[in-house]
Amino acid sequence: MNDAAIEAGVAAEAAASRKEAKYADIDSHYVFEPIAVETLGVFNSSARLLLNELGKRISANSSETRETNFLFQHASVLVQRFNILLHDTAWTELSYPHRFL
């Protein structure tokens, strides 16, 4: 059985590892941090650390203690919107295949 079917987060960690390998040669002037989110909202560990740190820094400047929660909520909404887009595109391709030729 696939490990992703047994434990939440396995697919996100695998996707993050693939992204790290893909961008391993990126210029050292940039900091690359992979962010991978599973369909049901599980983030890879480094993305959780990044969003937590960003949330703390934003909170320190804005005096809004919920900034970390807002970041995670916003990312989750983006995943949901993208999933809807993929779903709609798939059904459109099935219903109107001539549009995609």
Buried (B, 14 or more C-beta within 10 A) or exposed (E): EEEBEEEEBBBBBBBBEEBBEEEEEEEEEEEEEBBBBBEEBBBBEBBBEBBEEEBEEBBEEEEEEEBBEBBBEEBBEEBEEEEEEEEEEEEEEEEEEEEEE
